[in-house]
Amino acid sequence: MRLLFVGTSPGTGGIETHLVTLARAMAESGDEVAAVVRPGSAVAAWLSGMPVRIVHGTFQNALDVRGMVAVSRAIRRFRPDWIIGSVSKEFWPLAALARAAHVRLALFKHMDFQMRPLTKRYIPRLADRFIVISDSMRQSFIGRGVDAKRLTVLRNPIDTRRFRPDAALREQARSALGYDAGDVVVGYLGRLSSEKGIYALADALDAAMLEAPALRALWTGNGPDAAALGDRLAGSAHADRHRLRPFASDVRPVYAALDVLAVPSLIAESFGRVAAEAEACGVPVLASHVGGIPEAMQDGVTGLLLPPGDTGAWAKALIQLARDPVTRARMGAEGPRLVASRFEARVVAEQFRALLRTGTDGSGSGRPSRAA
């Protein structure tokens, strides 16, 4: 198949990582792949050197003519079988361009937010495949009135060539951070904002540190509450055991340094990409039992699911894992196995290819495509 991915976001988050990982996996498994991306963006840099044809374009908003011209030119030159979009502001122009060119359209919705009424009503109908990234997200959208027959689930792909256990990187990363062999490092990686549960985690860590002298905390991220969190950690009785670092584009050294990853979100996340990446690297996960996060892990096997915001339960789990290297090692060994079977990029690419090649929208109803 000939696949044209479109994603002109300037960011470095989950949506951008998803596009790059899936585009690369599809190209490496035999499909012809092109991508319309913002010039100078992280996505453009990440795709450089991959077997993906790069086309430069930008959508500042849904009415940006420059983006529409770039995609239109790419359609004429590349003649794709499918256009694949991932950014909400690009859905309407891609729907219009796909319909005008008689090209099939697949749209990924990554965020579990309410869509505007017209978008909710028409975009899932205009797309040949409308894809969300977890069962939890699918149920949320059905509850908001999206037709269940038009919703398909395809989970985030993980590039296990990048995210894998790496003893040499672990030694290097922990040495650079000043951690000793006996330190048990619990990490947070993500947006520093209150709804992510960072303050509840900070309280749980401080409580656990009273009982577990080896426990250390590594906070990595940016966000609106970064300064407030920094003040909170600086005022902690265990301030010297907390470290706060800005987000870096290469997060592999962070995972390598950790003994446990914490995902303490208070809101219904679409999925748990950081949990899956950590598991691929052999790191056990403590995570909130909310939204799509449980679908990224196996409770009691690759980590533990905990009540969101329950400081006591989180402190107890932190103490338990800090004191139990055998359980940490067992959970760490199970993580890569789980990711290889469910989320490995080649596995997800095959599922995506099958989804595009079938005549259904994921419900078995046999919805025909416009290009048929």
Secondary structure as the mmCIF struct_conf table of DSSP 4:
data_model
#
loop_
_struct_conf.conf_type_id
_struct_conf.id
_struct_conf.beg_label_comp_id
_struct_conf.beg_label_asym_id
_struct_conf.beg_label_seq_id
_struct_conf.end_label_comp_id
_struct_conf.end_label_asym_id
_struct_conf.end_label_seq_id
STRN STRN1 ARG A 2 GLY A 7
BEND BEND1 GLY A 13 GLY A 13
HELX_RH_AL_P HELX_RH_AL_P1 GLY A 14 GLU A 28
TURN_TY1_P TURN_TY1_P1 SER A 29 GLY A 30
STRN STRN2 GLU A 32 VAL A 37
TURN_TY1_P TURN_TY1_P2 PRO A 39 GLY A 40
BEND BEND2 SER A 41 SER A 41
HELX_RH_AL_P HELX_RH_AL_P2 ALA A 42 LEU A 47
TURN_TY1_P TURN_TY1_P3 SER A 48 GLY A 49
BEND BEND3 MET A 50 PRO A 51
STRN STRN3 ARG A 53 HIS A 56
BEND BEND4 GLN A 60 ASN A 61
TURN_TY1_P TURN_TY1_P4 ALA A 62 LEU A 63
HELX_RH_AL_P HELX_RH_AL_P3 VAL A 65 PHE A 78
BEND BEND5 ASP A 81 ASP A 81
STRN STRN4 TRP A 82 GLY A 85
HELX_RH_3T_P HELX_RH_3T_P1 SER A 88 GLU A 90
HELX_RH_AL_P HELX_RH_AL_P4 PHE A 91 ALA A 101
TURN_TY1_P TURN_TY1_P5 HIS A 102 HIS A 102
STRN STRN5 ARG A 104 LYS A 109
BEND BEND6 MET A 111 MET A 111
HELX_LH_PP_P HELX_LH_PP_P1 GLN A 114 ARG A 116
HELX_RH_AL_P HELX_RH_AL_P5 PRO A 117 LEU A 126
BEND BEND7 ALA A 127 ASP A 128
STRN STRN6 ARG A 129 VAL A 132
BEND BEND8 ILE A 133 ILE A 133
HELX_RH_AL_P HELX_RH_AL_P6 ASP A 135 GLY A 143
TURN_TY1_P TURN_TY1_P6 ARG A 144 GLY A 145
HELX_RH_3T_P HELX_RH_3T_P2 ALA A 148 ARG A 150
STRN STRN7 THR A 152 VAL A 153
HELX_LH_PP_P HELX_LH_PP_P2 ARG A 155 PRO A 157
STRN STRN8 ILE A 158 ILE A 158
TURN_TY1_P TURN_TY1_P7 THR A 160 ARG A 162
BEND BEND9 PHE A 163 ARG A 164
HELX_RH_AL_P HELX_RH_AL_P7 ALA A 167 LEU A 177
TURN_TY1_P TURN_TY1_P8 GLY A 178 GLY A 178
TURN_TY1_P TURN_TY1_P9 ALA A 181 GLY A 182
STRN STRN9 VAL A 184 LEU A 189
BEND BEND10 GLY A 190 GLY A 190
BEND BEND11 SER A 193 SER A 193
HELX_RH_3T_P HELX_RH_3T_P3 SER A 194 LYS A 196
TURN_TY1_P TURN_TY1_P10 GLY A 197 GLY A 197
HELX_RH_AL_P HELX_RH_AL_P8 ILE A 198 GLU A 211
TURN_TY1_P TURN_TY1_P11 PRO A 213 ALA A 214
STRN STRN10 LEU A 215 THR A 220
BEND BEND12 GLY A 223 GLY A 223
TURN_TY1_P TURN_TY1_P12 PRO A 224 ASP A 225
HELX_RH_AL_P HELX_RH_AL_P9 ALA A 226 ALA A 234
TURN_TY1_P TURN_TY1_P13 GLY A 235 GLY A 235
BEND BEND13 SER A 236 SER A 236
TURN_TY1_P TURN_TY1_P14 ALA A 237 HIS A 238
HELX_RH_3T_P HELX_RH_3T_P4 ALA A 239 ARG A 241
STRN STRN11 HIS A 242 ARG A 245
BEND BEND14 SER A 249 SER A 249
HELX_RH_AL_P HELX_RH_AL_P10 ARG A 252 ALA A 257
BEND BEND15 ASP A 259 ASP A 259
STRN STRN12 VAL A 260 VAL A 263
BEND BEND16 LEU A 266 ILE A 267
BEND BEND17 SER A 270 SER A 270
HELX_RH_AL_P HELX_RH_AL_P11 ARG A 273 ALA A 280
TURN_TY1_P TURN_TY1_P15 CYS A 281 GLY A 282
STRN STRN13 VAL A 285 SER A 288
BEND BEND18 HIS A 289 HIS A 289
TURN_TY1_P TURN_TY1_P16 GLY A 291 GLY A 292
HELX_RH_3T_P HELX_RH_3T_P5 ILE A 293 ALA A 296
BEND BEND19 MET A 297 MET A 297
STRN STRN14 ASP A 299 ASP A 299
TURN_TY1_P TURN_TY1_P17 GLY A 300 THR A 302
STRN STRN15 GLY A 303 LEU A 306
TURN_TY1_P TURN_TY1_P18 PRO A 308 GLY A 309
HELX_RH_AL_P HELX_RH_AL_P12 THR A 311 ARG A 323
HELX_RH_AL_P HELX_RH_AL_P13 PRO A 325 ARG A 342
TURN_TY1_P TURN_TY1_P19 PHE A 343 PHE A 343
STRN STRN16 GLU A 344 GLU A 344
HELX_RH_AL_P HELX_RH_AL_P14 ALA A 345 ARG A 357
BEND BEND20 THR A 358 SER A 365
HELX_LH_PP_P HELX_LH_PP_P3 ARG A 367 SER A 369
TURN_TY1_P TURN_TY1_P20 ARG A 370 ALA A 371
#
